[in-house]
């Protein structure tokens, strides 16, 4: 490399930037954009360097009946010195020499395009980078997960203060009853959010998504200012109303904005945002929960509002959306579409009922048992947060694997059967066997990733499947109705858990009894349309 003189700082800088570029590639390449827009601005920061592209690995993704697309899994860009320019501090630099832009073909199952990989990507009017849409919707849903899961970690602390303020004794039984009731109120607010789906069809995905983020962030923060149980319940209801709408607007936005050859993967991966939000809530609880207290934790819920400015300025409406069509909610319940709508809603009811009656009670079960064994409330709360982290490892793995599971099984229906049966078995073994029969918290903790894989990972499947069941003009309304009506029916789960636990004296027994809901859901799968291998309906 004649003509290039290296300083000590540059010797360390280049490997660091190489690592950063490779890391960007690992994250961005599967999203269809590669790493070149990131590489461009890194090159601006290091003006006497150029990039060498190494297409290290390509993989085939088969969706349904032989539809195939080849994608770069890892496209590595290595930062190397441009030897035509002196590379030393204090030397006046000539204009860097750049080789002609490297061209690469991106082949999908429907289109072929040539991408100038060194030029920064510029979105055409009405179009935007799939990567930007994915991360915008992903962050919105991740912050949803953070807001909605905080309650499970600070439930005991919040009710220990709010119940006496409302003239109610904060006994173990009352905390179980009111904790379940407040879960149900939150989910009823979530259920009432079906109106957001209709609004997203009529007024636009992006605009409505912004409103939902504003509502849930504001009212989550207000929960931290509640002075009694009634005020707290009201704020939780409205926060749930906003959180439920974010899914109804954001999921169609993603599916309609990305190329068909990456749609299934990105839709499945979108639900990884939920366990990430749960990870974040658990981590924040462990790190600063005892310092902030339950009120401070809820006040953190205002932070998602910062996402609104990015959405409004960077994400346009998808071109696939049938903006000229005026949606009619009645069309959801006419002809063959009616069977699809009700099958979707009832399946969602089963998995929501199962999730909120099992997975989200794990921190409470552990905290209660440890507290009863003489542990301090702080230690019991910390171990509950650890349980949440462990459970979410399984959820994250489940969501990442869902696109490949649907491809391997060749059917959305068969994938749903796998998750329903796995959900039933994992709940009974984790709660009834490990806790109730063997009284082993250690075994219970070991089984939590399996529990998370089946009871929460299944939502990665429905993030793919639900929007595929409805045409564009009804996609927000249909998906929103199915998810929201599922919450209406599933909202009974937490209340029943609290009531059964108070009657039987055992959370694990109550949770295991209600896991039979997965058996109820199996016949409903056959009523839903099989959409594997088919493009998104217009």
C-alpha positions as CSV (number, residue, x, y, z in Angstrom):
1,X,0.0,0.0,0.0
2,X,2.5,2.6,-1.2
3,X,1.6,6.2,-0.6
4,X,-0.5,5.4,2.5
5,X,0.9,6.4,5.9
6,X,-0.9,5.1,8.9
7,X,-1.3,6.9,12.2
8,X,-1.8,5.0,15.5
9,X,-5.4,6.3,15.6
10,X,-6.1,5.1,12.1
11,X,-4.7,1.6,12.9
12,X,-7.4,1.2,15.5
13,X,-10.1,3.1,13.7
14,X,-10.3,1.0,10.5
15,X,-10.9,-2.4,12.3
16,X,-13.6,-0.8,14.5
17,X,-15.3,0.6,11.4
18,X,-15.0,-2.7,9.6
19,X,-16.7,-4.4,12.6
20,X,-19.4,-1.7,12.5
21,X,-20.0,-2.2,8.8
22,X,-20.2,-6.0,9.1
23,X,-22.6,-5.6,12.0
24,X,-24.8,-3.3,9.9
25,X,-24.7,-6.0,7.2
26,X,-25.9,-8.7,9.5
27,X,-28.8,-6.6,10.6
28,X,-29.7,-4.9,7.3
29,X,-28.9,-7.4,4.6
30,X,-31.8,-9.7,5.2
31,X,-34.1,-6.7,5.0
32,X,-33.3,-6.4,1.3
33,X,-31.3,-3.1,1.3
34,X,-27.9,-4.5,2.0
35,X,-25.5,-2.3,3.9
36,X,-24.6,0.2,1.3
37,X,-26.4,3.3,2.5
38,X,-24.7,2.9,5.9
39,X,-21.4,2.3,4.1
40,X,-21.8,5.5,2.2
41,X,-22.0,7.8,5.3
42,X,-19.2,5.9,7.0
43,X,-17.1,6.6,3.9
44,X,-17.8,10.3,4.3
45,X,-16.4,10.2,7.8
46,X,-13.2,8.5,6.5
47,X,-12.7,10.3,3.2
48,X,-9.5,8.6,2.1
49,X,-11.0,5.1,2.1
50,X,-13.1,3.0,-0.2
51,X,-15.2,-0.1,0.3
52,X,-14.6,-3.6,-1.1
53,X,-17.8,-5.7,-1.4
54,X,-17.7,-9.4,-0.5
55,X,-21.0,-11.1,-1.1
56,X,-20.1,-13.7,1.5
57,X,-23.3,-15.8,1.6
58,X,-26.5,-16.2,-0.3
59,X,-29.5,-18.2,0.8
60,X,-32.7,-19.4,-0.8
61,X,-36.0,-18.8,0.9
62,X,-38.9,-20.9,-0.3
63,X,-42.4,-19.7,0.5
64,X,-45.2,-22.1,-0.2
65,X,-45.6,-23.8,-3.6
66,X,-42.1,-23.4,-4.9
67,X,-42.0,-19.6,-4.9
68,X,-38.3,-18.9,-4.4
69,X,-36.1,-15.8,-3.8
70,X,-32.4,-15.5,-3.3
71,X,-31.2,-12.9,-0.9
72,X,-27.9,-11.8,0.5
73,X,-27.7,-13.1,4.1
74,X,-24.3,-11.5,4.7
75,X,-22.8,-8.9,2.4
76,X,-19.5,-7.7,3.9
77,X,-18.0,-4.4,3.1
78,X,-14.4,-4.0,4.1
79,X,-13.0,-0.5,4.6
80,X,-9.6,-0.2,3.0
81,X,-7.3,2.8,2.4
82,X,-7.4,4.4,-1.0
83,X,-3.7,4.3,-1.9
84,X,-4.0,7.1,-4.4
85,X,-4.4,9.6,-1.6
86,X,-1.9,10.4,1.2
87,X,-3.3,9.1,4.5
88,X,-1.7,11.1,7.3
89,X,-2.6,13.9,9.5
90,X,-1.5,17.3,8.4
91,X,-1.2,16.4,4.8
92,X,-3.4,18.3,2.4
93,X,-5.8,15.9,0.8
94,X,-6.5,15.6,-2.9
95,X,-10.0,14.7,-4.0
96,X,-10.5,11.0,-3.3
97,X,-10.6,8.7,-6.2
98,X,-13.7,6.5,-6.4
99,X,-14.2,3.6,-8.7
100,X,-17.4,3.4,-10.7
101,X,-20.4,2.4,-8.6
102,X,-20.7,-1.3,-8.1
103,X,-23.9,-2.8,-9.5
104,X,-25.6,-5.8,-8.1
105,X,-28.8,-7.5,-9.2
106,X,-31.5,-8.2,-6.6
107,X,-33.7,-11.0,-7.7
108,X,-37.0,-11.6,-6.1
109,X,-39.9,-13.9,-6.9
110,X,-41.7,-11.1,-8.8
111,X,-39.3,-8.4,-9.9
112,X,-35.7,-7.8,-10.8
113,X,-34.0,-4.5,-10.2
114,X,-30.5,-3.1,-10.3
115,X,-29.3,-1.2,-7.3
116,X,-26.5,1.3,-7.2
117,X,-24.9,0.0,-4.1
118,X,-22.6,3.0,-3.4
119,X,-25.1,5.7,-3.8
120,X,-27.3,6.6,-0.9
121,X,-30.8,5.3,-1.4
122,X,-33.5,7.9,-2.1
123,X,-37.1,7.0,-1.7
124,X,-39.4,7.8,-4.6
125,X,-42.6,9.5,-3.9
126,X,-44.9,7.0,-2.2
127,X,-42.1,4.6,-1.7
128,X,-39.6,4.0,1.1
129,X,-36.8,1.7,2.1
130,X,-38.3,-1.6,3.5
131,X,-35.6,-1.4,6.2
132,X,-37.0,2.0,7.4
133,X,-40.6,0.7,7.4
134,X,-39.6,-2.4,9.3
135,X,-37.7,-0.6,12.0
136,X,-40.3,2.1,12.4
137,X,-43.1,-0.4,12.9
138,X,-40.8,-2.6,15.0
139,X,-39.9,0.2,17.4
140,X,-43.5,1.1,17.8
141,X,-44.5,-2.4,18.7
142,X,-41.4,-2.9,20.9
143,X,-42.4,0.2,22.9
144,X,-45.9,-1.3,23.1
145,X,-44.4,-4.4,24.7
146,X,-42.4,-2.3,27.1
147,X,-45.4,-0.3,28.2
148,X,-47.8,-3.3,28.5
149,X,-45.4,-5.6,30.3
150,X,-44.2,-3.1,33.0
151,X,-47.3,-3.8,35.0
152,X,-46.4,-7.5,35.6
153,X,-43.2,-6.4,37.3
154,X,-44.5,-3.7,39.5
155,X,-48.0,-5.1,40.2
156,X,-47.3,-5.9,43.8
157,X,-45.8,-2.5,44.6
158,X,-48.5,-0.5,42.8
159,X,-51.4,-2.3,44.4
160,X,-49.8,-2.3,47.8
161,X,-50.1,1.5,47.7
162,X,-53.3,2.0,45.6
163,X,-55.5,-0.5,47.4
164,X,-55.1,1.1,50.9
165,X,-55.6,4.5,49.3
166,X,-59.0,3.2,48.1
167,X,-59.9,1.7,51.4
168,X,-59.1,-1.9,50.4
169,X,-56.8,-4.2,52.4
170,X,-53.7,-5.1,50.4
171,X,-53.8,-8.9,51.2
172,X,-52.4,-11.6,49.0
173,X,-56.0,-12.6,47.9
174,X,-57.0,-8.9,47.1
175,X,-53.8,-8.3,45.1
176,X,-54.5,-11.4,43.1
177,X,-58.2,-10.4,42.5
178,X,-57.6,-6.7,41.7
179,X,-54.4,-7.5,39.8
180,X,-56.4,-9.9,37.5
181,X,-59.2,-7.4,37.2
182,X,-56.9,-4.6,36.2
183,X,-55.3,-6.9,33.6
184,X,-58.8,-7.5,32.2
185,X,-59.6,-3.8,32.1
186,X,-56.4,-3.1,30.3
187,X,-57.2,-5.8,27.7
188,X,-60.8,-4.5,27.3
189,X,-59.3,-1.1,26.4
190,X,-57.1,-3.1,24.0
191,X,-60.3,-4.8,22.7
192,X,-62.1,-1.5,22.0
193,X,-59.2,-0.5,19.8
194,X,-60.8,-2.2,16.8
195,X,-61.9,1.3,15.7
196,X,-58.3,2.1,14.9
197,X,-58.2,-0.5,12.2
198,X,-61.1,1.0,10.4
199,X,-59.5,4.5,10.8
200,X,-56.3,3.1,9.3
201,X,-58.2,1.9,6.2
202,X,-60.0,5.1,5.8
203,X,-57.4,7.8,6.8
204,X,-54.1,6.2,6.3
205,X,-51.8,3.7,8.1
206,X,-49.1,6.2,9.2
207,X,-51.4,9.0,10.5
208,X,-53.4,6.6,12.6
209,X,-50.2,4.8,13.9
210,X,-49.0,8.2,15.1
211,X,-52.2,8.8,17.1
212,X,-52.1,5.4,18.7
213,X,-48.5,5.9,19.8
214,X,-49.5,9.3,21.4
215,X,-52.5,7.8,23.2
216,X,-50.7,4.8,24.7
217,X,-47.6,6.7,25.8
218,X,-49.5,9.6,27.4
219,X,-51.9,7.4,29.4
220,X,-49.2,5.0,30.5
221,X,-47.3,7.9,32.0
222,X,-50.5,9.1,33.7
223,X,-50.8,5.8,35.5
224,X,-47.8,6.9,37.5
225,X,-49.8,9.9,38.8
226,X,-52.9,7.8,39.9
227,X,-54.1,8.4,43.4
228,X,-56.5,5.5,43.7
229,X,-57.5,2.2,42.1
230,X,-60.4,3.7,40.0
231,X,-58.2,6.4,38.5
232,X,-55.5,3.8,37.8
233,X,-58.0,1.5,36.1
234,X,-59.2,4.3,33.9
235,X,-55.7,5.2,32.7
236,X,-54.9,1.6,32.1
237,X,-58.0,1.2,30.0
238,X,-57.1,4.2,27.7
239,X,-53.5,3.0,27.5
240,X,-54.7,-0.4,26.3
241,X,-57.0,1.4,23.8
242,X,-53.9,3.0,22.2
243,X,-51.6,0.0,22.3
244,X,-54.2,-2.2,20.5
245,X,-54.5,0.3,17.7
246,X,-50.8,0.4,17.0
247,X,-50.9,-3.2,15.8
248,X,-53.9,-2.6,13.6
249,X,-52.2,0.3,11.8
250,X,-48.6,-0.8,11.9
251,X,-48.9,-4.4,10.6
252,X,-50.7,-3.6,7.4
253,X,-48.3,-0.7,6.9
254,X,-45.4,-3.1,6.9
255,X,-47.0,-5.8,4.8
256,X,-48.1,-3.3,2.1
257,X,-44.8,-1.4,2.0
258,X,-42.2,-4.2,1.5
259,X,-41.5,-6.4,-1.5
260,X,-43.3,-9.6,-1.7
261,X,-40.2,-11.7,-1.6
262,X,-39.3,-10.4,1.9
263,X,-42.8,-9.8,3.2
264,X,-43.3,-13.0,5.1
265,X,-39.9,-12.9,6.9
266,X,-40.3,-9.3,7.9
267,X,-43.9,-9.8,9.1
268,X,-42.8,-12.8,11.2
269,X,-39.8,-10.9,12.6
270,X,-42.0,-7.9,13.4
271,X,-43.2,-9.7,16.5
272,X,-39.7,-10.0,17.8
273,X,-40.4,-6.5,19.0
274,X,-42.7,-7.8,21.7
275,X,-40.1,-9.9,23.6
276,X,-37.5,-7.1,23.1
277,X,-39.9,-4.7,24.8
278,X,-40.4,-7.3,27.5
279,X,-36.6,-7.6,27.8
280,X,-36.3,-3.9,28.1
281,X,-39.0,-3.7,30.8
282,X,-37.4,-6.4,32.8
283,X,-34.0,-4.9,32.4
284,X,-35.1,-1.5,33.5
285,X,-36.9,-3.0,36.4
286,X,-33.8,-4.8,37.5
287,X,-31.5,-1.7,36.9
288,X,-33.5,1.2,38.3
289,X,-36.9,-0.2,39.3
290,X,-36.2,0.0,43.0
291,X,-34.9,3.5,42.6
292,X,-37.7,4.9,40.5
293,X,-40.5,3.0,42.2
294,X,-43.6,1.9,40.4
295,X,-44.7,5.5,39.7
296,X,-41.4,6.4,38.1
297,X,-41.5,3.3,36.0
298,X,-44.9,4.3,34.6
299,X,-43.7,7.8,33.9
300,X,-41.1,6.3,31.6
301,X,-44.0,5.3,29.3
302,X,-44.1,8.8,27.8
303,X,-40.9,8.1,25.9
304,X,-42.6,6.3,22.9
305,X,-44.1,9.6,21.9
306,X,-40.7,10.6,20.5
307,X,-41.4,8.1,17.6
308,X,-44.2,10.2,16.2
309,X,-41.9,12.8,14.7
310,X,-39.9,10.1,12.8
311,X,-43.0,8.5,11.5
312,X,-44.5,11.7,10.2
313,X,-41.3,12.8,8.4
314,X,-39.9,9.6,7.1
315,X,-42.6,7.0,6.4
316,X,-45.1,7.6,3.5
317,X,-48.4,5.7,3.0
318,X,-47.8,2.4,1.2
319,X,-48.6,2.2,-2.5
320,X,-50.5,-1.1,-2.1
321,X,-53.2,0.5,0.1
322,X,-56.4,0.9,-1.8
323,X,-56.8,4.6,-0.8
324,X,-59.6,5.2,-3.4
325,X,-61.8,2.5,-1.8
326,X,-64.1,3.5,1.1
327,X,-64.0,0.5,3.5
328,X,-67.3,-0.9,4.7
329,X,-67.0,-2.8,8.0
330,X,-70.2,-4.7,6.9
331,X,-68.1,-6.4,4.2
332,X,-66.2,-8.3,6.9
333,X,-69.4,-10.2,7.8
334,X,-70.7,-10.9,4.3
335,X,-70.4,-14.2,2.4
336,X,-67.2,-16.2,2.7
337,X,-65.4,-13.3,4.3
338,X,-67.6,-13.7,7.4
339,X,-66.3,-17.2,8.1
340,X,-62.7,-15.9,7.8
341,X,-63.4,-12.9,10.1
342,X,-64.9,-15.0,12.9
343,X,-62.3,-17.8,12.6
344,X,-59.5,-15.2,12.9
345,X,-61.1,-13.5,15.8
346,X,-61.8,-16.7,17.7
347,X,-58.3,-18.1,17.1
348,X,-56.9,-14.8,18.4
349,X,-59.2,-15.1,21.5
350,X,-57.7,-18.5,22.2
351,X,-54.0,-17.5,22.0
352,X,-54.6,-14.2,23.9
353,X,-56.5,-16.0,26.6
354,X,-53.8,-18.6,26.8
355,X,-51.0,-16.1,26.9
356,X,-52.4,-13.7,29.4
357,X,-53.5,-16.7,31.6
358,X,-50.0,-18.3,31.6
359,X,-46.9,-16.5,30.4
360,X,-47.5,-13.1,32.0
361,X,-48.2,-14.7,35.4
362,X,-44.8,-16.2,35.6
363,X,-43.2,-13.2,37.4
364,X,-46.1,-13.0,39.8
365,X,-46.0,-16.8,40.6
366,X,-42.2,-16.6,41.4
367,X,-42.5,-13.3,43.4
368,X,-45.4,-14.8,45.4
369,X,-43.6,-18.0,46.2
370,X,-40.3,-16.3,47.2
371,X,-42.1,-13.7,49.3
372,X,-44.0,-16.5,51.1
373,X,-40.7,-18.3,51.7
374,X,-39.3,-15.2,53.5
375,X,-37.6,-13.3,50.7
376,X,-37.6,-9.5,50.8
377,X,-40.1,-7.8,48.4
378,X,-37.2,-6.3,46.5
379,X,-35.6,-9.7,45.9
380,X,-38.9,-11.3,45.0
381,X,-39.5,-8.5,42.4
382,X,-36.0,-8.8,41.0
383,X,-36.5,-12.6,40.5
384,X,-39.8,-12.0,38.8
385,X,-38.1,-9.7,36.4
386,X,-35.4,-12.4,35.8
387,X,-38.2,-14.9,35.0
388,X,-39.6,-12.5,32.4
389,X,-36.2,-12.2,30.8
390,X,-35.8,-16.0,30.6
391,X,-39.3,-16.5,29.2
392,X,-38.7,-13.9,26.5
393,X,-35.6,-15.8,25.2
394,X,-38.0,-18.5,24.1
395,X,-40.4,-16.0,22.6
396,X,-37.7,-14.3,20.6
397,X,-36.5,-17.6,19.2
398,X,-40.1,-18.5,18.3
399,X,-40.7,-15.3,16.4
400,X,-37.4,-15.6,14.5
401,X,-38.2,-19.2,13.5
402,X,-41.8,-18.7,12.5
403,X,-41.1,-17.7,8.8
404,X,-39.0,-20.9,8.4
405,X,-41.5,-23.1,10.3
406,X,-44.3,-22.0,8.0
407,X,-42.1,-22.7,5.0
408,X,-40.9,-26.1,6.3
409,X,-44.4,-27.2,7.2
410,X,-45.8,-25.6,4.0
411,X,-49.0,-24.4,5.7
412,X,-50.2,-21.7,8.0
413,X,-52.7,-24.1,9.5
414,X,-50.2,-26.9,10.3
415,X,-47.9,-24.2,12.0
416,X,-50.9,-23.1,14.1
417,X,-51.6,-26.6,15.2
418,X,-48.0,-27.0,16.3
419,X,-48.2,-23.9,18.4
420,X,-51.6,-24.7,20.0
421,X,-50.6,-28.2,21.0
422,X,-47.2,-27.0,22.2
423,X,-48.9,-24.2,24.2
424,X,-51.1,-26.6,26.1
425,X,-48.3,-29.0,27.0
426,X,-45.8,-26.3,28.0
427,X,-48.3,-24.6,30.3
428,X,-49.3,-27.8,32.1
429,X,-45.7,-29.1,32.5
430,X,-44.4,-25.7,33.7
431,X,-47.1,-24.8,36.2
432,X,-48.8,-28.0,37.3
433,X,-45.9,-30.4,37.2
434,X,-42.9,-28.2,38.0
435,X,-44.5,-25.8,40.5
436,X,-47.6,-27.6,41.9
437,X,-46.4,-31.2,42.0
438,X,-42.6,-30.9,42.3
439,X,-42.5,-27.5,44.0
440,X,-39.3,-26.8,42.0
441,X,-38.7,-23.2,41.1
442,X,-35.4,-24.2,39.4
443,X,-37.2,-26.6,37.0
444,X,-39.9,-23.9,36.4
445,X,-37.2,-21.4,35.4
446,X,-35.6,-24.0,33.0
447,X,-39.0,-24.5,31.3
448,X,-39.8,-20.8,30.9
449,X,-38.1,-20.5,27.4
450,X,-40.3,-23.4,26.1
451,X,-43.3,-21.7,27.6
452,X,-42.4,-18.4,25.9
453,X,-41.7,-20.2,22.6
454,X,-45.2,-21.6,22.3
455,X,-47.5,-19.2,24.1
456,X,-46.0,-16.0,22.8
457,X,-44.1,-17.0,19.8
458,X,-47.4,-18.0,18.1
459,X,-48.1,-14.3,17.6
460,X,-45.3,-14.2,15.1
461,X,-47.4,-16.6,12.9
462,X,-50.5,-14.4,13.2
463,X,-48.5,-11.2,12.3
464,X,-48.0,-13.0,9.0
465,X,-51.3,-14.7,8.6
466,X,-54.0,-12.2,9.8
467,X,-53.3,-9.5,7.2
468,X,-53.2,-12.2,4.5
469,X,-56.8,-13.1,5.2
470,X,-58.2,-9.7,4.2
471,X,-58.1,-7.6,1.0
472,X,-56.3,-4.2,1.1
473,X,-59.5,-2.1,1.7
474,X,-60.4,-4.2,4.7
475,X,-56.9,-5.2,6.0
476,X,-56.8,-2.7,8.9
477,X,-60.4,-3.3,9.8
478,X,-60.3,-7.0,9.5
479,X,-57.0,-7.5,11.3
480,X,-58.0,-5.0,14.0
481,X,-61.3,-6.6,14.5
482,X,-59.9,-10.1,14.8
483,X,-57.2,-9.0,17.2
484,X,-59.5,-6.7,19.3
485,X,-62.4,-9.1,19.4
486,X,-59.9,-11.8,20.5
487,X,-59.0,-9.5,23.4
488,X,-62.6,-9.0,24.3
489,X,-63.0,-12.8,24.7
490,X,-59.5,-13.3,26.0
491,X,-59.9,-10.6,28.6
492,X,-61.7,-13.0,30.9
493,X,-58.5,-15.0,31.3
494,X,-56.7,-12.8,33.9
495,X,-59.8,-12.2,35.9
496,X,-60.6,-16.0,36.0
497,X,-57.0,-16.7,37.0
498,X,-57.3,-14.3,39.9
499,X,-60.6,-15.6,41.0
500,X,-59.6,-19.3,40.7
501,X,-56.3,-18.6,42.5
502,X,-58.2,-17.0,45.4
503,X,-60.6,-19.9,45.6
504,X,-58.1,-22.8,45.2
505,X,-55.2,-21.0,46.9
506,X,-52.9,-21.9,43.9
507,X,-51.9,-19.8,40.9
508,X,-50.3,-22.8,39.2
509,X,-53.4,-24.9,39.4
510,X,-55.7,-22.1,38.1
511,X,-53.3,-21.4,35.2
512,X,-53.1,-25.1,34.2
513,X,-56.9,-25.5,34.3
514,X,-57.4,-22.6,31.9
515,X,-54.7,-23.8,29.4
516,X,-57.5,-26.1,28.0
517,X,-58.4,-23.1,25.9
518,X,-55.8,-24.3,23.3
519,X,-57.9,-27.5,22.7
520,X,-61.0,-25.3,22.0
521,X,-58.9,-23.4,19.4
522,X,-57.9,-26.4,17.3
523,X,-61.1,-26.8,15.3
524,X,-61.1,-23.1,14.5
525,X,-57.8,-23.4,12.6
526,X,-59.6,-25.5,9.9
527,X,-62.1,-22.7,9.3
528,X,-59.3,-20.1,8.4
529,X,-58.1,-19.8,4.8
530,X,-54.7,-21.3,3.9
531,X,-52.6,-18.5,2.5
532,X,-49.1,-20.0,2.3
533,X,-47.5,-19.5,-1.1
534,X,-49.9,-16.8,-2.1
535,X,-49.1,-13.1,-2.6
536,X,-50.7,-10.5,-0.4
537,X,-54.3,-9.8,-1.7
538,X,-55.0,-6.4,-3.3
